[in-house]
Amino acid sequence: MADWAPVFVGVFLFVILSPGLLFQLPGKSRVIEFNNMQTSGVSILVHTIIFFGLITIILIAIGLEINFG
């Protein structure tokens, strides 16, 4: 049996936290911008740190497991 939680959580967070797709933090003209489809190096760094923090909390601290079979 394989644990599929890292795959599903990683793909979900990658889609949600893609800079410019749903939101961008920090934005070009404001602190947060929604659905602007643009990005910058700083926003990529911020979204990477948020991704790492959330995936660590969900997979390690909470201990989410998804098993099939």
Sequence and secondary structure as in RCSB ss.txt:
>XXXX:A:sequence
MADWAPVFVGVFLFVILSPGLLFQLPGKSRVIEFNNMQTSGVSILVHTIIFFGLITIILIAIGLEINFG
>XXXX:A:secstr
  B HHHHHHHHHHHHTSTTTSEESS SSSS EES     HHHHHHHHHHHHHHHHIIIIIS    B  
